[in-house]
Every structure is written in C-alpha cells, then in structure tokens.
Amino acid sequence: MKSPIAISFVLIAAGLSACSDDKKDPAPPVRPILSMLAEPRESIATGFAGTVEAQFSTDLGFQVLGRITARHVSVGDLVKKGQILASIDATALQLAVTQAEADLASAVAKLDLAKLNEQRQKTLVASAASTKEQLETAVQSREAAEATVQQLQASLTKAKEQLTYADLTADTDGVVSAVSAEVGQVVSAGQTVLTIARLEARNAVVDIPDSFDQLTKIGTPFEVTLQANPVIKVSGTVRETTPQSDAATRTRRTKIALNAPPASFRLGSTITATPEAPSDGHIWLPESAVGIADGKTFVWVVNTDTKTVSRKTVETRPSAGGGLDVLSGLEPGQRVASAGVYSLADNQTVRIPDEMPQ
C-alpha cells in the first residue's frame, strides 16, 4: 500500500502536467481570403467620354485701348485670314495721324529754310561777306532740321500703323469659338475679345482616372468614336496630358490628337475614346493581387490541397485596360489571393469564402 505522501506527489505531478498542456500555443486561426484563378484574358476595353476641341486656338485682342464700335462675327462663324472681325473707335488714332502729318510738314518747311540759309552762307563766305562761324551755324541748323524730319517721319509711320490697330483681323482661317467682349465695351490693349480655333487639327479631350495612368503616356493609341453616330471612328494618339491629377476627381485631362478626322467631328462633339490594347494572351490580375517587397513584385499562390498560401515572385507590366499583365512567374489555372497581399505569410492556412460554412 502506497503511503499518503506518495499519493500526494503523484497527484501534484499530474496537475502540473495538465497545466503545462493548457499553456501550449493555440493553432493559428484559419484566415478567409478573396482569390481568383490566374487565366489568360483579353485587355479590358475601357472607354472614356470627352469632347472634340481644336488642337490650336488663338485669343485675339486689340493692340490699343479703345471702345468697341462694331463686332462682325459671332460664336460658330467661319473666318478667313485677314478678315475684319471687330473695330474700335478710331477718332483718337486718326487725330494722331493728322497731327503727325502736320508736324512733319512743318519740319520739312524748316528744313527747306535751313538749306537755303546754308547755301546763302556759303555764297557770302566765298565773297568774304560772312564768317566761317556763321556758315558752321547754318550747317548745324540744316543737320538738326534733317534729324527732326526723320524723327517726325517715324512718328507719322507709327501713328498710321496704330490706326490700323482699330480693326481686329483674323491671323488664320478658323472658327470663332468664344466671344469675350461686346459692342460699346472699352477694352485695354491685349484684352481678349475673340477666340479663333483652327480647323486643320483637332483633339479628343478626355479625363482619365489615376488608376489608368498608363493610358496617359504620350503616343498611346486610341480609337475615338462619335457618340452621335458610333459607326464613325478615327484613330488617335495621346499628345498631351496634365502633369497632376485633379484634386476633386482624381483624373488627368488628356488630349488625343485625331488622325484625319472627318467633318462630322465638329468642335464640341461628344466622343468616346477607347484604348487600342492588343490581346497578347498574358495572364491578367488586378493591382490588388500583386504586392511589392524588396523591389520585386509577388503574388500569393493558393495550394488548394493543403489550403495554404506561398509567395511567388512574378514579372508584370501595366495593362492598357487597367490592372496588370503577368509576363512570367505564374502559370494559367493557378489560384492566387486577390486582396490583402501584405497581411499574409508563407504556409498560412486560408479558407476561400465559397468553402466557408453557411
């Protein structure tokens, strides 16, 4: 028979063993994840709505201060190079020309008198009836008179040129796209009165979200469709984009140069621009499925037998329709985690939501 002391030791040892078992770390919880099959897929054709605008436009204004007395064109009117578009009151400019002409006539008369006086002094000096000093004074007077005539001739030329500024003329063929001043309004020199859009080159202007920033690269090809008649299509390439996205909409204003657009692509027409993205059979993944660590891109591949994930390095490039094309590192048919790539660990047990109990 065991003594009571021995029995007590056995019970204490059994209790300590039970406590040790209770303190073992619990198994990590099974993490549910979103996943998708990696399969070849054509690039998503995403269209962006926009309008047709002139590739080049010019703001026109008078070169002198004045009150507008006539405006001969309105928005939408076609204009030719050299055509008079608007006029200002030319009274003050005409008076300046008249004054310049009178000043020049007076200076010419004084020059004629100075020339006669110089010739008279030369005759008197030859006959010893005058001194050389008086002749030199006459020569200086004639030279000064000639300089005054040249100055006033330049002033007259300038006044006549400014008189031509009373008419605002078109410097190129185009269409009036905006009117910024009306008859009776006093405008300062350089103030915009009309805007002329040239018709020989047109842009499709669209706003592209930041998530499609690869489409804003210069030279990216687009197919532009006229919304009023979807049958009419032209090609174009990105020629200009804003360096920063809009703070409110997170989009970037992008201009697509149209290649030989027909007349139906009128200024202001509504269009849809779709990127011309060739289908090259690459596996396509959303950006949320790809992570970056130590300068390398990776995905989490799901082992459907063991229900665990493992990290795999892949090579990707931006897809023209958004998302990423996988160039290498992933085989078609493999299942990958499509979200939460920075919160997973190698060999972590996961559960696909479709397999979760209802």
Secondary structure as a PSIPRED ss2 file (coil, helix, strand):
# PSIPRED VFORMAT (PSIPRED V4.0)

   1 M C   1.000  0.000  0.000
   2 K C   1.000  0.000  0.000
   3 S C   1.000  0.000  0.000
   4 P H   0.000  1.000  0.000
   5 I H   0.000  1.000  0.000
   6 A H   0.000  1.000  0.000
   7 I H   0.000  1.000  0.000
   8 S H   0.000  1.000  0.000
   9 F H   0.000  1.000  0.000
  10 V H   0.000  1.000  0.000
  11 L H   0.000  1.000  0.000
  12 I H   0.000  1.000  0.000
  13 A H   0.000  1.000  0.000
  14 A H   0.000  1.000  0.000
  15 G H   0.000  1.000  0.000
  16 L H   0.000  1.000  0.000
  17 S H   0.000  1.000  0.000
  18 A H   0.000  1.000  0.000
  19 C H   0.000  1.000  0.000
  20 S H   0.000  1.000  0.000
  21 D H   0.000  1.000  0.000
  22 D H   0.000  1.000  0.000
  23 K C   1.000  0.000  0.000
  24 K C   1.000  0.000  0.000
  25 D C   1.000  0.000  0.000
  26 P C   1.000  0.000  0.000
  27 A C   1.000  0.000  0.000
  28 P C   1.000  0.000  0.000
  29 P C   1.000  0.000  0.000
  30 V C   1.000  0.000  0.000
  31 R E   0.000  0.000  1.000
  32 P E   0.000  0.000  1.000
  33 I C   1.000  0.000  0.000
  34 L C   1.000  0.000  0.000
  35 S E   0.000  0.000  1.000
  36 M E   0.000  0.000  1.000
  37 L E   0.000  0.000  1.000
  38 A C   1.000  0.000  0.000
  39 E C   1.000  0.000  0.000
  40 P E   0.000  0.000  1.000
  41 R C   1.000  0.000  0.000
  42 E C   1.000  0.000  0.000
  43 S C   1.000  0.000  0.000
  44 I C   1.000  0.000  0.000
  45 A C   1.000  0.000  0.000
  46 T C   1.000  0.000  0.000
  47 G C   1.000  0.000  0.000
  48 F E   0.000  0.000  1.000
  49 A E   0.000  0.000  1.000
  50 G E   0.000  0.000  1.000
  51 T E   0.000  0.000  1.000
  52 V E   0.000  0.000  1.000
  53 E E   0.000  0.000  1.000
  54 A E   0.000  0.000  1.000
  55 Q C   1.000  0.000  0.000
  56 F C   1.000  0.000  0.000
  57 S E   0.000  0.000  1.000
  58 T E   0.000  0.000  1.000
  59 D E   0.000  0.000  1.000
  60 L E   0.000  0.000  1.000
  61 G C   1.000  0.000  0.000
  62 F C   1.000  0.000  0.000
  63 Q C   1.000  0.000  0.000
  64 V C   1.000  0.000  0.000
  65 L C   1.000  0.000  0.000
  66 G E   0.000  0.000  1.000
  67 R E   0.000  0.000  1.000
  68 I E   0.000  0.000  1.000
  69 T E   0.000  0.000  1.000
  70 A E   0.000  0.000  1.000
  71 R E   0.000  0.000  1.000
  72 H C   1.000  0.000  0.000
  73 V C   1.000  0.000  0.000
  74 S C   1.000  0.000  0.000
  75 V C   1.000  0.000  0.000
  76 G C   1.000  0.000  0.000
  77 D C   1.000  0.000  0.000
  78 L E   0.000  0.000  1.000
  79 V E   0.000  0.000  1.000
  80 K C   1.000  0.000  0.000
  81 K C   1.000  0.000  0.000
  82 G C   1.000  0.000  0.000
  83 Q C   1.000  0.000  0.000
  84 I E   0.000  0.000  1.000
  85 L E   0.000  0.000  1.000
  86 A E   0.000  0.000  1.000
  87 S E   0.000  0.000  1.000
  88 I E   0.000  0.000  1.000
  89 D C   1.000  0.000  0.000
  90 A C   1.000  0.000  0.000
  91 T H   0.000  1.000  0.000
  92 A H   0.000  1.000  0.000
  93 L H   0.000  1.000  0.000
  94 Q H   0.000  1.000  0.000
  95 L H   0.000  1.000  0.000
  96 A H   0.000  1.000  0.000
  97 V H   0.000  1.000  0.000
  98 T H   0.000  1.000  0.000
  99 Q H   0.000  1.000  0.000
 100 A H   0.000  1.000  0.000
 101 E H   0.000  1.000  0.000
 102 A H   0.000  1.000  0.000
 103 D H   0.000  1.000  0.000
 104 L H   0.000  1.000  0.000
 105 A H   0.000  1.000  0.000
 106 S H   0.000  1.000  0.000
 107 A H   0.000  1.000  0.000
 108 V H   0.000  1.000  0.000
 109 A H   0.000  1.000  0.000
 110 K H   0.000  1.000  0.000
 111 L H   0.000  1.000  0.000
 112 D H   0.000  1.000  0.000
 113 L H   0.000  1.000  0.000
 114 A H   0.000  1.000  0.000
 115 K H   0.000  1.000  0.000
 116 L H   0.000  1.000  0.000
 117 N H   0.000  1.000  0.000
 118 E H   0.000  1.000  0.000
 119 Q H   0.000  1.000  0.000
 120 R H   0.000  1.000  0.000
 121 Q H   0.000  1.000  0.000
 122 K H   0.000  1.000  0.000
 123 T H   0.000  1.000  0.000
 124 L H   0.000  1.000  0.000
 125 V H   0.000  1.000  0.000
 126 A H   0.000  1.000  0.000
 127 S C   1.000  0.000  0.000
 128 A C   1.000  0.000  0.000
 129 A C   1.000  0.000  0.000
 130 S C   1.000  0.000  0.000
 131 T C   1.000  0.000  0.000
 132 K H   0.000  1.000  0.000
 133 E H   0.000  1.000  0.000
 134 Q H   0.000  1.000  0.000
 135 L H   0.000  1.000  0.000
 136 E H   0.000  1.000  0.000
 137 T H   0.000  1.000  0.000
 138 A H   0.000  1.000  0.000
 139 V H   0.000  1.000  0.000
 140 Q H   0.000  1.000  0.000
 141 S H   0.000  1.000  0.000
 142 R H   0.000  1.000  0.000
 143 E H   0.000  1.000  0.000
 144 A H   0.000  1.000  0.000
 145 A H   0.000  1.000  0.000
 146 E H   0.000  1.000  0.000
 147 A H   0.000  1.000  0.000
 148 T H   0.000  1.000  0.000
 149 V H   0.000  1.000  0.000
 150 Q H   0.000  1.000  0.000
 151 Q H   0.000  1.000  0.000
 152 L H   0.000  1.000  0.000
 153 Q H   0.000  1.000  0.000
 154 A H   0.000  1.000  0.000
 155 S H   0.000  1.000  0.000
 156 L H   0.000  1.000  0.000
 157 T H   0.000  1.000  0.000
 158 K H   0.000  1.000  0.000
 159 A H   0.000  1.000  0.000
 160 K H   0.000  1.000  0.000
 161 E H   0.000  1.000  0.000
 162 Q H   0.000  1.000  0.000
 163 L H   0.000  1.000  0.000
 164 T H   0.000  1.000  0.000
 165 Y C   1.000  0.000  0.000
 166 A C   1.000  0.000  0.000
 167 D E   0.000  0.000  1.000
 168 L E   0.000  0.000  1.000
 169 T E   0.000  0.000  1.000
 170 A C   1.000  0.000  0.000
 171 D C   1.000  0.000  0.000
 172 T C   1.000  0.000  0.000
 173 D C   1.000  0.000  0.000
 174 G E   0.000  0.000  1.000
 175 V E   0.000  0.000  1.000
 176 V E   0.000  0.000  1.000
 177 S E   0.000  0.000  1.000
 178 A E   0.000  0.000  1.000
 179 V E   0.000  0.000  1.000
 180 S C   1.000  0.000  0.000
 181 A C   1.000  0.000  0.000
 182 E C   1.000  0.000  0.000
 183 V C   1.000  0.000  0.000
 184 G C   1.000  0.000  0.000
 185 Q C   1.000  0.000  0.000
 186 V E   0.000  0.000  1.000
 187 V E   0.000  0.000  1.000
 188 S C   1.000  0.000  0.000
 189 A C   1.000  0.000  0.000
 190 G C   1.000  0.000  0.000
 191 Q C   1.000  0.000  0.000
 192 T C   1.000  0.000  0.000
 193 V C   1.000  0.000  0.000
 194 L E   0.000  0.000  1.000
 195 T E   0.000  0.000  1.000
 196 I E   0.000  0.000  1.000
 197 A E   0.000  0.000  1.000
 198 R C   1.000  0.000  0.000
 199 L C   1.000  0.000  0.000
 200 E C   1.000  0.000  0.000
 201 A C   1.000  0.000  0.000
 202 R E   0.000  0.000  1.000
 203 N E   0.000  0.000  1.000
 204 A E   0.000  0.000  1.000
 205 V E   0.000  0.000  1.000
 206 V E   0.000  0.000  1.000
 207 D E   0.000  0.000  1.000
 208 I E   0.000  0.000  1.000
 209 P E   0.000  0.000  1.000
 210 D H   0.000  1.000  0.000
 211 S H   0.000  1.000  0.000
 212 F H   0.000  1.000  0.000
 213 D H   0.000  1.000  0.000
 214 Q H   0.000  1.000  0.000
 215 L H   0.000  1.000  0.000
 216 T H   0.000  1.000  0.000
 217 K C   1.000  0.000  0.000
 218 I C   1.000  0.000  0.000
 219 G C   1.000  0.000  0.000
 220 T C   1.000  0.000  0.000
 221 P E   0.000  0.000  1.000
 222 F E   0.000  0.000  1.000
 223 E E   0.000  0.000  1.000
 224 V E   0.000  0.000  1.000
 225 T E   0.000  0.000  1.000
 226 L E   0.000  0.000  1.000
 227 Q C   1.000  0.000  0.000
 228 A C   1.000  0.000  0.000
 229 N E   0.000  0.000  1.000
 230 P E   0.000  0.000  1.000
 231 V E   0.000  0.000  1.000
 232 I E   0.000  0.000  1.000
 233 K E   0.000  0.000  1.000
 234 V E   0.000  0.000  1.000
 235 S E   0.000  0.000  1.000
 236 G E   0.000  0.000  1.000
 237 T E   0.000  0.000  1.000
 238 V E   0.000  0.000  1.000
 239 R E   0.000  0.000  1.000
 240 E E   0.000  0.000  1.000
 241 T E   0.000  0.000  1.000
 242 T C   1.000  0.000  0.000
 243 P C   1.000  0.000  0.000
 244 Q C   1.000  0.000  0.000
 245 S C   1.000  0.000  0.000
 246 D C   1.000  0.000  0.000
 247 A C   1.000  0.000  0.000
 248 A C   1.000  0.000  0.000
 249 T C   1.000  0.000  0.000
 250 R C   1.000  0.000  0.000
 251 T E   0.000  0.000  1.000
 252 R E   0.000  0.000  1.000
 253 R E   0.000  0.000  1.000
 254 T E   0.000  0.000  1.000
 255 K E   0.000  0.000  1.000
 256 I E   0.000  0.000  1.000
 257 A E   0.000  0.000  1.000
 258 L E   0.000  0.000  1.000
 259 N C   1.000  0.000  0.000
 260 A C   1.000  0.000  0.000
 261 P C   1.000  0.000  0.000
 262 P C   1.000  0.000  0.000
 263 A C   1.000  0.000  0.000
 264 S C   1.000  0.000  0.000
 265 F C   1.000  0.000  0.000
 266 R C   1.000  0.000  0.000
 267 L C   1.000  0.000  0.000
 268 G C   1.000  0.000  0.000
 269 S C   1.000  0.000  0.000
 270 T E   0.000  0.000  1.000
 271 I E   0.000  0.000  1.000
 272 T E   0.000  0.000  1.000
 273 A E   0.000  0.000  1.000
 274 T E   0.000  0.000  1.000
 275 P E   0.000  0.000  1.000
 276 E C   1.000  0.000  0.000
 277 A C   1.000  0.000  0.000
 278 P C   1.000  0.000  0.000
 279 S C   1.000  0.000  0.000
 280 D C   1.000  0.000  0.000
 281 G C   1.000  0.000  0.000
 282 H C   1.000  0.000  0.000
 283 I E   0.000  0.000  1.000
 284 W E   0.000  0.000  1.000
 285 L E   0.000  0.000  1.000
 286 P C   1.000  0.000  0.000
 287 E H   0.000  1.000  0.000
 288 S H   0.000  1.000  0.000
 289 A H   0.000  1.000  0.000
 290 V C   1.000  0.000  0.000
 291 G E   0.000  0.000  1.000
 292 I E   0.000  0.000  1.000
 293 A E   0.000  0.000  1.000
 294 D C   1.000  0.000  0.000
 295 G C   1.000  0.000  0.000
 296 K E   0.000  0.000  1.000
 297 T E   0.000  0.000  1.000
 298 F E   0.000  0.000  1.000
 299 V E   0.000  0.000  1.000
 300 W E   0.000  0.000  1.000
 301 V E   0.000  0.000  1.000
 302 V E   0.000  0.000  1.000
 303 N E   0.000  0.000  1.000
 304 T C   1.000  0.000  0.000
 305 D C   1.000  0.000  0.000
 306 T C   1.000  0.000  0.000
 307 K C   1.000  0.000  0.000
 308 T E   0.000  0.000  1.000
 309 V E   0.000  0.000  1.000
 310 S E   0.000  0.000  1.000
 311 R E   0.000  0.000  1.000
 312 K E   0.000  0.000  1.000
 313 T E   0.000  0.000  1.000
 314 V E   0.000  0.000  1.000
 315 E E   0.000  0.000  1.000
 316 T E   0.000  0.000  1.000
 317 R E   0.000  0.000  1.000
 318 P E   0.000  0.000  1.000
 319 S C   1.000  0.000  0.000
 320 A C   1.000  0.000  0.000
 321 G C   1.000  0.000  0.000
 322 G C   1.000  0.000  0.000
 323 G C   1.000  0.000  0.000
 324 L E   0.000  0.000  1.000
 325 D E   0.000  0.000  1.000
 326 V E   0.000  0.000  1.000
 327 L E   0.000  0.000  1.000
 328 S E   0.000  0.000  1.000
 329 G C   1.000  0.000  0.000
 330 L C   1.000  0.000  0.000
 331 E C   1.000  0.000  0.000
 332 P C   1.000  0.000  0.000
 333 G C   1.000  0.000  0.000
 334 Q C   1.000  0.000  0.000
 335 R E   0.000  0.000  1.000
 336 V E   0.000  0.000  1.000
 337 A E   0.000  0.000  1.000
 338 S C   1.000  0.000  0.000
 339 A C   1.000  0.000  0.000
 340 G C   1.000  0.000  0.000
 341 V H   0.000  1.000  0.000
 342 Y H   0.000  1.000  0.000
 343 S H   0.000  1.000  0.000
 344 L C   1.000  0.000  0.000
 345 A C   1.000  0.000  0.000
 346 D C   1.000  0.000  0.000
 347 N C   1.000  0.000  0.000
 348 Q E   0.000  0.000  1.000
 349 T E   0.000  0.000  1.000
 350 V E   0.000  0.000  1.000
 351 R E   0.000  0.000  1.000
 352 I C   1.000  0.000  0.000
 353 P H   0.000  1.000  0.000
 354 D H   0.000  1.000  0.000
 355 E H   0.000  1.000  0.000
 356 M C   1.000  0.000  0.000
 357 P C   1.000  0.000  0.000
 358 Q C   1.000  0.000  0.000
